[in-house]
Amino acid sequence: MKKRFIAGAQCPQCQQFDVVTLSEVNGQSRMECVDCGYQEDLATNDEATPASNKKAEQMIQWVNIDSD
Ligand SMILES: [Zn+2]
């Protein structure tokens, strides 16, 4: 399974930076903090994503991590 660290992302629970990973579970994107264990399922429907969010998404630097 692939997990991706979200560079520069801040965990909403422990407020740490660069600890948030994104993984896919059953086609559902799931955000997980490796520091405090915080988890959040993310909506993946592009049509529901406001344009402003898409702009912010493009600023995210994705880092691929192969865990296997
Ligand atoms: Zn956290």
PDB file of the backbone (N, CA, C, O) and the ligand in Angstrom, with CONECT records:
HET     ZN  A 101       1
ATOM      1  N   MET A   1       0.838  -1.199   0.000  1.00  0.00           N
ATOM      2  CA  MET A   1       0.000   0.000   0.000  1.00  0.00           C
ATOM      3  C   MET A   1       0.871   1.245   0.000  1.00  0.00           C
ATOM      4  O   MET A   1       1.896   1.326   0.677  1.00  0.00           O
ATOM      5  N   LYS A   2       0.427   2.193  -0.774  1.00  0.00           N
ATOM      6  CA  LYS A   2       1.202   3.425  -0.847  1.00  0.00           C
ATOM      7  C   LYS A   2       0.649   4.489   0.097  1.00  0.00           C
ATOM      8  O   LYS A   2      -0.557   4.720   0.180  1.00  0.00           O
ATOM      9  N   LYS A   3       1.556   5.107   0.785  1.00  0.00           N
ATOM     10  CA  LYS A   3       1.182   6.257   1.606  1.00  0.00           C
ATOM     11  C   LYS A   3       1.965   7.456   1.099  1.00  0.00           C
ATOM     12  O   LYS A   3       3.127   7.353   0.705  1.00  0.00           O
ATOM     13  N   ARG A   4       1.303   8.571   1.125  1.00  0.00           N
ATOM     14  CA  ARG A   4       1.981   9.773   0.678  1.00  0.00           C
ATOM     15  C   ARG A   4       2.016  10.799   1.802  1.00  0.00           C
ATOM     16  O   ARG A   4       0.985  11.136   2.386  1.00  0.00           O
ATOM     17  N   PHE A   5       3.186  11.278   2.090  1.00  0.00           N
ATOM     18  CA  PHE A   5       3.279  12.369   3.051  1.00  0.00           C
ATOM     19  C   PHE A   5       2.857  13.658   2.372  1.00  0.00           C
ATOM     20  O   PHE A   5       3.224  13.914   1.225  1.00  0.00           O
ATOM     21  N   ILE A   6       2.099  14.453   3.069  1.00  0.00           N
ATOM     22  CA  ILE A   6       1.708  15.745   2.537  1.00  0.00           C
ATOM     23  C   ILE A   6       2.652  16.785   3.104  1.00  0.00           C
ATOM     24  O   ILE A   6       2.539  17.187   4.262  1.00  0.00           O
ATOM     25  N   ALA A   7       3.594  17.216   2.260  1.00  0.00           N
ATOM     26  CA  ALA A   7       4.605  18.168   2.709  1.00  0.00           C
ATOM     27  C   ALA A   7       3.966  19.490   3.113  1.00  0.00           C
ATOM     28  O   ALA A   7       3.168  20.068   2.374  1.00  0.00           O
ATOM     29  N   GLY A   8       4.328  19.944   4.274  1.00  0.00           N
ATOM     30  CA  GLY A   8       3.841  21.238   4.734  1.00  0.00           C
ATOM     31  C   GLY A   8       2.463  21.206   5.350  1.00  0.00           C
ATOM     32  O   GLY A   8       1.960  22.235   5.802  1.00  0.00           O
ATOM     33  N   ALA A   9       1.836  20.019   5.376  1.00  0.00           N
ATOM     34  CA  ALA A   9       0.503  19.919   5.953  1.00  0.00           C
ATOM     35  C   ALA A   9       0.589  19.863   7.472  1.00  0.00           C
ATOM     36  O   ALA A   9       1.542  19.332   8.042  1.00  0.00           O
ATOM     37  N   GLN A  10      -0.425  20.420   8.106  1.00  0.00           N
ATOM     38  CA  GLN A  10      -0.445  20.447   9.566  1.00  0.00           C
ATOM     39  C   GLN A  10      -1.557  19.559  10.081  1.00  0.00           C
ATOM     40  O   GLN A  10      -2.683  19.617   9.588  1.00  0.00           O
ATOM     41  N   CYS A  11      -1.250  18.741  11.065  1.00  0.00           N
ATOM     42  CA  CYS A  11      -2.272  17.897  11.671  1.00  0.00           C
ATOM     43  C   CYS A  11      -3.238  18.766  12.475  1.00  0.00           C
ATOM     44  O   CYS A  11      -2.808  19.561  13.310  1.00  0.00           O
ATOM     45  N   PRO A  12      -4.535  18.618  12.228  1.00  0.00           N
ATOM     46  CA  PRO A  12      -5.512  19.440  12.948  1.00  0.00           C
ATOM     47  C   PRO A  12      -5.616  19.086  14.423  1.00  0.00           C
ATOM     48  O   PRO A  12      -6.172  19.853  15.209  1.00  0.00           O
ATOM     49  N   GLN A  13      -5.091  17.947  14.798  1.00  0.00           N
ATOM     50  CA  GLN A  13      -5.208  17.516  16.193  1.00  0.00           C
ATOM     51  C   GLN A  13      -3.981  17.868  17.026  1.00  0.00           C
ATOM     52  O   GLN A  13      -4.098  18.497  18.078  1.00  0.00           O
ATOM     53  N   CYS A  14      -2.800  17.458  16.552  1.00  0.00           N
ATOM     54  CA  CYS A  14      -1.595  17.700  17.359  1.00  0.00           C
ATOM     55  C   CYS A  14      -0.799  18.908  16.873  1.00  0.00           C
ATOM     56  O   CYS A  14       0.203  19.290  17.477  1.00  0.00           O
ATOM     57  N   GLN A  15      -1.270  19.515  15.749  1.00  0.00           N
ATOM     58  CA  GLN A  15      -0.678  20.762  15.241  1.00  0.00           C
ATOM     59  C   GLN A  15       0.758  20.595  14.741  1.00  0.00           C
ATOM     60  O   GLN A  15       1.469  21.582  14.546  1.00  0.00           O
ATOM     61  N   GLN A  16       1.186  19.338  14.534  1.00  0.00           N
ATOM     62  CA  GLN A  16       2.540  19.115  14.017  1.00  0.00           C
ATOM     63  C   GLN A  16       2.539  19.243  12.501  1.00  0.00           C
ATOM     64  O   GLN A  16       1.536  18.981  11.838  1.00  0.00           O
ATOM     65  N   PHE A  17       3.678  19.649  11.973  1.00  0.00           N
ATOM     66  CA  PHE A  17       3.819  19.733  10.526  1.00  0.00           C
ATOM     67  C   PHE A  17       4.539  18.494   9.989  1.00  0.00           C
ATOM     68  O   PHE A  17       5.315  17.852  10.697  1.00  0.00           O
ATOM     69  N   ASP A  18       4.264  18.174   8.716  1.00  0.00           N
ATOM     70  CA  ASP A  18       4.947  17.077   8.016  1.00  0.00           C
ATOM     71  C   ASP A  18       4.774  15.724   8.701  1.00  0.00           C
ATOM     72  O   ASP A  18       5.676  14.886   8.666  1.00  0.00           O
ATOM     73  N   VAL A  19       3.632  15.515   9.316  1.00  0.00           N
ATOM     74  CA  VAL A  19       3.341  14.210   9.923  1.00  0.00           C
ATOM     75  C   VAL A  19       2.098  13.581   9.304  1.00  0.00           C
ATOM     76  O   VAL A  19       1.714  12.462   9.645  1.00  0.00           O
ATOM     77  N   VAL A  20       1.475  14.323   8.383  1.00  0.00           N
ATOM     78  CA  VAL A  20       0.206  13.869   7.813  1.00  0.00           C
ATOM     79  C   VAL A  20       0.457  13.065   6.546  1.00  0.00           C
ATOM     80  O   VAL A  20       1.132  13.528   5.627  1.00  0.00           O
ATOM     81  N   THR A  21      -0.097  11.847   6.506  1.00  0.00           N
ATOM     82  CA  THR A  21       0.016  11.014   5.322  1.00  0.00           C
ATOM     83  C   THR A  21      -1.350  10.853   4.674  1.00  0.00           C
ATOM     84  O   THR A  21      -2.386  11.030   5.314  1.00  0.00           O
ATOM     85  N   LEU A  22      -1.328  10.514   3.392  1.00  0.00           N
ATOM     86  CA  LEU A  22      -2.568  10.253   2.683  1.00  0.00           C
ATOM     87  C   LEU A  22      -2.482   8.851   2.104  1.00  0.00           C
ATOM     88  O   LEU A  22      -1.513   8.518   1.420  1.00  0.00           O
ATOM     89  N   SER A  23      -3.481   8.032   2.370  1.00  0.00           N
ATOM     90  CA  SER A  23      -3.503   6.686   1.823  1.00  0.00           C
ATOM     91  C   SER A  23      -4.869   6.424   1.214  1.00  0.00           C
ATOM     92  O   SER A  23      -5.841   7.117   1.513  1.00  0.00           O
ATOM     93  N   GLU A  24      -4.930   5.414   0.356  1.00  0.00           N
ATOM     94  CA  GLU A  24      -6.202   5.081  -0.260  1.00  0.00           C
ATOM     95  C   GLU A  24      -6.729   3.791   0.326  1.00  0.00           C
ATOM     96  O   GLU A  24      -6.046   2.768   0.297  1.00  0.00           O
ATOM     97  N   VAL A  25      -7.934   3.831   0.855  1.00  0.00           N
ATOM     98  CA  VAL A  25      -8.582   2.653   1.429  1.00  0.00           C
ATOM     99  C   VAL A  25      -9.908   2.458   0.721  1.00  0.00           C
ATOM    100  O   VAL A  25     -10.832   3.258   0.869  1.00  0.00           O
ATOM    101  N   ASN A  26      -9.990   1.378  -0.056  1.00  0.00           N
ATOM    102  CA  ASN A  26     -11.211   1.093  -0.816  1.00  0.00           C
ATOM    103  C   ASN A  26     -11.642   2.260  -1.700  1.00  0.00           C
ATOM    104  O   ASN A  26     -12.825   2.584  -1.805  1.00  0.00           O
ATOM    105  N   GLY A  27     -10.645   2.880  -2.334  1.00  0.00           N
ATOM    106  CA  GLY A  27     -10.937   3.992  -3.226  1.00  0.00           C
ATOM    107  C   GLY A  27     -11.238   5.285  -2.497  1.00  0.00           C
ATOM    108  O   GLY A  27     -11.561   6.301  -3.113  1.00  0.00           O
ATOM    109  N   GLN A  28     -11.132   5.235  -1.195  1.00  0.00           N
ATOM    110  CA  GLN A  28     -11.415   6.417  -0.381  1.00  0.00           C
ATOM    111  C   GLN A  28     -10.089   6.974   0.135  1.00  0.00           C
ATOM    112  O   GLN A  28      -9.279   6.241   0.701  1.00  0.00           O
ATOM    113  N   SER A  29      -9.880   8.245  -0.059  1.00  0.00           N
ATOM    114  CA  SER A  29      -8.672   8.870   0.461  1.00  0.00           C
ATOM    115  C   SER A  29      -8.784   9.074   1.963  1.00  0.00           C
ATOM    116  O   SER A  29      -9.775   9.605   2.464  1.00  0.00           O
ATOM    117  N   ARG A  30      -7.757   8.645   2.662  1.00  0.00           N
ATOM    118  CA  ARG A  30      -7.772   8.791   4.116  1.00  0.00           C
ATOM    119  C   ARG A  30      -6.520   9.516   4.585  1.00  0.00           C
ATOM    120  O   ARG A  30      -5.396   9.146   4.246  1.00  0.00           O
ATOM    121  N   MET A  31      -6.744  10.542   5.361  1.00  0.00           N
ATOM    122  CA  MET A  31      -5.664  11.315   5.937  1.00  0.00           C
ATOM    123  C   MET A  31      -5.323  10.717   7.297  1.00  0.00           C
ATOM    124  O   MET A  31      -6.217  10.410   8.087  1.00  0.00           O
ATOM    125  N   GLU A  32      -4.041  10.553   7.568  1.00  0.00           N
ATOM    126  CA  GLU A  32      -3.652   9.991   8.851  1.00  0.00           C
ATOM    127  C   GLU A  32      -2.396  10.667   9.381  1.00  0.00           C
ATOM    128  O   GLU A  32      -1.439  10.898   8.643  1.00  0.00           O
ATOM    129  N   CYS A  33      -2.415  10.972  10.647  1.00  0.00           N
ATOM    130  CA  CYS A  33      -1.253  11.576  11.292  1.00  0.00           C
ATOM    131  C   CYS A  33      -0.410  10.472  11.911  1.00  0.00           C
ATOM    132  O   CYS A  33      -0.908   9.669  12.699  1.00  0.00           O
ATOM    133  N   VAL A  34       0.866  10.435  11.550  1.00  0.00           N
ATOM    134  CA  VAL A  34       1.741   9.383  12.071  1.00  0.00           C
ATOM    135  C   VAL A  34       2.207   9.703  13.492  1.00  0.00           C
ATOM    136  O   VAL A  34       2.786   8.856  14.172  1.00  0.00           O
ATOM    137  N   ASP A  35       1.950  10.914  13.922  1.00  0.00           N
ATOM    138  CA  ASP A  35       2.403  11.326  15.245  1.00  0.00           C
ATOM    139  C   ASP A  35       1.375  11.012  16.327  1.00  0.00           C
ATOM    140  O   ASP A  35       1.700  10.406  17.349  1.00  0.00           O
ATOM    141  N   CYS A  36       0.121  11.436  16.090  1.00  0.00           N
ATOM    142  CA  CYS A  36      -0.900  11.255  17.139  1.00  0.00           C
ATOM    143  C   CYS A  36      -1.968  10.247  16.743  1.00  0.00           C
ATOM    144  O   CYS A  36      -2.814   9.885  17.561  1.00  0.00           O
ATOM    145  N   GLY A  37      -1.935   9.782  15.475  1.00  0.00           N
ATOM    146  CA  GLY A  37      -2.894   8.777  15.063  1.00  0.00           C
ATOM    147  C   GLY A  37      -4.221   9.325  14.578  1.00  0.00           C
ATOM    148  O   GLY A  37      -5.159   8.565  14.338  1.00  0.00           O
ATOM    149  N   TYR A  38      -4.308  10.612  14.434  1.00  0.00           N
ATOM    150  CA  TYR A  38      -5.533  11.238  13.943  1.00  0.00           C
ATOM    151  C   TYR A  38      -5.852  10.741  12.543  1.00  0.00           C
ATOM    152  O   TYR A  38      -4.967  10.665  11.691  1.00  0.00           O
ATOM    153  N   GLN A  39      -7.128  10.399  12.300  1.00  0.00           N
ATOM    154  CA  GLN A  39      -7.540   9.929  10.982  1.00  0.00           C
ATOM    155  C   GLN A  39      -8.749  10.705  10.510  1.00  0.00           C
ATOM    156  O   GLN A  39      -9.619  11.082  11.296  1.00  0.00           O
ATOM    157  N   GLU A  40      -8.784  10.937   9.197  1.00  0.00           N
ATOM    158  CA  GLU A  40      -9.936  11.612   8.619  1.00  0.00           C
ATOM    159  C   GLU A  40     -10.127  11.141   7.188  1.00  0.00           C
ATOM    160  O   GLU A  40      -9.192  11.152   6.387  1.00  0.00           O
ATOM    161  N   ASP A  41     -11.345  10.727   6.876  1.00  0.00           N
ATOM    162  CA  ASP A  41     -11.660  10.338   5.505  1.00  0.00           C
ATOM    163  C   ASP A  41     -11.956  11.585   4.694  1.00  0.00           C
ATOM    164  O   ASP A  41     -12.674  12.483   5.134  1.00  0.00           O
ATOM    165  N   LEU A  42     -11.383  11.617   3.497  1.00  0.00           N
ATOM    166  CA  LEU A  42     -11.552  12.791   2.655  1.00  0.00           C
ATOM    167  C   LEU A  42     -12.494  12.489   1.498  1.00  0.00           C
ATOM    168  O   LEU A  42     -12.473  11.391   0.942  1.00  0.00           O
ATOM    169  N   ALA A  43     -13.310  13.454   1.144  1.00  0.00           N
ATOM    170  CA  ALA A  43     -14.183  13.314  -0.014  1.00  0.00           C
ATOM    171  C   ALA A  43     -13.326  13.337  -1.275  1.00  0.00           C
ATOM    172  O   ALA A  43     -12.395  14.134  -1.386  1.00  0.00           O
ATOM    173  N   THR A  44     -13.644  12.465  -2.217  1.00  0.00           N
ATOM    174  CA  THR A  44     -12.833  12.383  -3.430  1.00  0.00           C
ATOM    175  C   THR A  44     -13.577  12.859  -4.657  1.00  0.00           C
ATOM    176  O   THR A  44     -13.052  12.776  -5.768  1.00  0.00           O
ATOM    177  N   ASN A  45     -14.778  13.352  -4.481  1.00  0.00           N
ATOM    178  CA  ASN A  45     -15.571  13.823  -5.617  1.00  0.00           C
ATOM    179  C   ASN A  45     -15.048  15.163  -6.126  1.00  0.00           C
ATOM    180  O   ASN A  45     -15.241  16.203  -5.496  1.00  0.00           O
ATOM    181  N   ASP A  46     -14.383  15.117  -7.276  1.00  0.00           N
ATOM    182  CA  ASP A  46     -13.773  16.332  -7.827  1.00  0.00           C
ATOM    183  C   ASP A  46     -14.804  17.405  -8.131  1.00  0.00           C
ATOM    184  O   ASP A  46     -14.542  18.597  -7.972  1.00  0.00           O
ATOM    185  N   GLU A  47     -15.976  16.971  -8.570  1.00  0.00           N
ATOM    186  CA  GLU A  47     -16.989  17.947  -8.961  1.00  0.00           C
ATOM    187  C   GLU A  47     -17.479  18.755  -7.755  1.00  0.00           C
ATOM    188  O   GLU A  47     -18.002  19.859  -7.902  1.00  0.00           O
ATOM    189  N   ALA A  48     -17.301  18.192  -6.580  1.00  0.00           N
ATOM    190  CA  ALA A  48     -17.758  18.878  -5.375  1.00  0.00           C
ATOM    191  C   ALA A  48     -16.673  19.787  -4.799  1.00  0.00           C
ATOM    192  O   ALA A  48     -16.893  20.516  -3.831  1.00  0.00           O
ATOM    193  N   THR A  49     -15.488  19.722  -5.429  1.00  0.00           N
ATOM    194  CA  THR A  49     -14.385  20.529  -4.926  1.00  0.00           C
ATOM    195  C   THR A  49     -14.436  21.941  -5.490  1.00  0.00           C
ATOM    196  O   THR A  49     -14.371  22.128  -6.705  1.00  0.00           O
ATOM    197  N   PRO A  50     -14.548  22.907  -4.641  1.00  0.00           N
ATOM    198  CA  PRO A  50     -14.555  24.300  -5.115  1.00  0.00           C
ATOM    199  C   PRO A  50     -13.239  24.652  -5.797  1.00  0.00           C
ATOM    200  O   PRO A  50     -12.197  24.078  -5.481  1.00  0.00           O
ATOM    201  N   ALA A  51     -13.288  25.583  -6.717  1.00  0.00           N
ATOM    202  CA  ALA A  51     -12.100  25.964  -7.483  1.00  0.00           C
ATOM    203  C   ALA A  51     -10.985  26.447  -6.564  1.00  0.00           C
ATOM    204  O   ALA A  51      -9.806  26.221  -6.838  1.00  0.00           O
ATOM    205  N   SER A  52     -11.355  27.102  -5.489  1.00  0.00           N
ATOM    206  CA  SER A  52     -10.343  27.630  -4.581  1.00  0.00           C
ATOM    207  C   SER A  52      -9.555  26.497  -3.934  1.00  0.00           C
ATOM    208  O   SER A  52      -8.352  26.620  -3.705  1.00  0.00           O
ATOM    209  N   ASN A  53     -10.236  25.401  -3.644  1.00  0.00           N
ATOM    210  CA  ASN A  53      -9.559  24.250  -3.061  1.00  0.00           C
ATOM    211  C   ASN A  53      -8.612  23.599  -4.062  1.00  0.00           C
ATOM    212  O   ASN A  53      -7.526  23.141  -3.706  1.00  0.00           O
ATOM    213  N   LYS A  54      -9.046  23.566  -5.326  1.00  0.00           N
ATOM    214  CA  LYS A  54      -8.195  22.960  -6.353  1.00  0.00           C
ATOM    215  C   LYS A  54      -6.895  23.733  -6.495  1.00  0.00           C
ATOM    216  O   LYS A  54      -5.834  23.150  -6.718  1.00  0.00           O
ATOM    217  N   LYS A  55      -6.986  25.040  -6.364  1.00  0.00           N
ATOM    218  CA  LYS A  55      -5.791  25.864  -6.455  1.00  0.00           C
ATOM    219  C   LYS A  55      -4.830  25.507  -5.327  1.00  0.00           C
ATOM    220  O   LYS A  55      -3.628  25.356  -5.541  1.00  0.00           O
ATOM    221  N   ALA A  56      -5.373  25.376  -4.137  1.00  0.00           N
ATOM    222  CA  ALA A  56      -4.543  25.042  -2.982  1.00  0.00           C
ATOM    223  C   ALA A  56      -3.933  23.660  -3.149  1.00  0.00           C
ATOM    224  O   ALA A  56      -2.799  23.415  -2.738  1.00  0.00           O
ATOM    225  N   GLU A  57      -4.705  22.752  -3.761  1.00  0.00           N
ATOM    226  CA  GLU A  57      -4.234  21.390  -3.969  1.00  0.00           C
ATOM    227  C   GLU A  57      -2.981  21.368  -4.831  1.00  0.00           C
ATOM    228  O   GLU A  57      -2.076  20.561  -4.620  1.00  0.00           O
ATOM    229  N   GLN A  58      -2.945  22.269  -5.802  1.00  0.00           N
ATOM    230  CA  GLN A  58      -1.808  22.304  -6.718  1.00  0.00           C
ATOM    231  C   GLN A  58      -0.540  22.758  -6.018  1.00  0.00           C
ATOM    232  O   GLN A  58       0.563  22.535  -6.518  1.00  0.00           O
ATOM    233  N   MET A  59      -0.691  23.398  -4.859  1.00  0.00           N
ATOM    234  CA  MET A  59       0.468  23.883  -4.145  1.00  0.00           C
ATOM    235  C   MET A  59       1.042  22.827  -3.215  1.00  0.00           C
ATOM    236  O   MET A  59       2.123  22.997  -2.652  1.00  0.00           O
ATOM    237  N   ILE A  60       0.302  21.734  -3.062  1.00  0.00           N
ATOM    238  CA  ILE A  60       0.786  20.653  -2.214  1.00  0.00           C
ATOM    239  C   ILE A  60       1.882  19.884  -2.937  1.00  0.00           C
ATOM    240  O   ILE A  60       1.735  19.516  -4.103  1.00  0.00           O
ATOM    241  N   GLN A  61       2.959  19.651  -2.243  1.00  0.00           N
ATOM    242  CA  GLN A  61       4.048  18.871  -2.816  1.00  0.00           C
ATOM    243  C   GLN A  61       3.914  17.428  -2.365  1.00  0.00           C
ATOM    244  O   GLN A  61       4.021  17.116  -1.179  1.00  0.00           O
ATOM    245  N   TRP A  62       3.676  16.552  -3.334  1.00  0.00           N
ATOM    246  CA  TRP A  62       3.460  15.151  -2.997  1.00  0.00           C
ATOM    247  C   TRP A  62       4.779  14.403  -2.931  1.00  0.00           C
ATOM    248  O   TRP A  62       5.650  14.564  -3.786  1.00  0.00           O
ATOM    249  N   VAL A  63       4.907  13.591  -1.909  1.00  0.00           N
ATOM    250  CA  VAL A  63       6.080  12.749  -1.769  1.00  0.00           C
ATOM    251  C   VAL A  63       5.634  11.300  -1.687  1.00  0.00           C
ATOM    252  O   VAL A  63       4.931  10.905  -0.757  1.00  0.00           O
ATOM    253  N   ASN A  64       6.047  10.521  -2.661  1.00  0.00           N
ATOM    254  CA  ASN A  64       5.645   9.125  -2.674  1.00  0.00           C
ATOM    255  C   ASN A  64       6.545   8.267  -1.802  1.00  0.00           C
ATOM    256  O   ASN A  64       7.771   8.368  -1.863  1.00  0.00           O
ATOM    257  N   ILE A  65       5.929   7.428  -0.997  1.00  0.00           N
ATOM    258  CA  ILE A  65       6.691   6.545  -0.120  1.00  0.00           C
ATOM    259  C   ILE A  65       6.216   5.111  -0.344  1.00  0.00           C
ATOM    260  O   ILE A  65       5.046   4.793  -0.130  1.00  0.00           O
ATOM    261  N   ASP A  66       7.122   4.266  -0.770  1.00  0.00           N
ATOM    262  CA  ASP A  66       6.785   2.862  -0.933  1.00  0.00           C
ATOM    263  C   ASP A  66       7.073   2.131   0.366  1.00  0.00           C
ATOM    264  O   ASP A  66       8.222   2.033   0.797  1.00  0.00           O
ATOM    265  N   SER A  67       6.026   1.624   0.981  1.00  0.00           N
ATOM    266  CA  SER A  67       6.220   0.989   2.295  1.00  0.00           C
ATOM    267  C   SER A  67       6.425  -0.517   2.176  1.00  0.00           C
ATOM    268  O   SER A  67       6.621  -1.207   3.177  1.00  0.00           O
ATOM    269  N   ASP A  68       6.380  -1.018   0.952  1.00  0.00           N
ATOM    270  CA  ASP A  68       6.575  -2.470   0.821  1.00  0.00           C
ATOM    271  C   ASP A  68       7.836  -2.833   0.070  1.00  0.00           C
ATOM    272  O   ASP A  68       8.126  -4.015  -0.115  1.00  0.00           O
TER     273      ASP A  68
HETATM  274 ZN    ZN A 101      -1.377  14.572  14.730  1.00  0.00          ZN2+
END
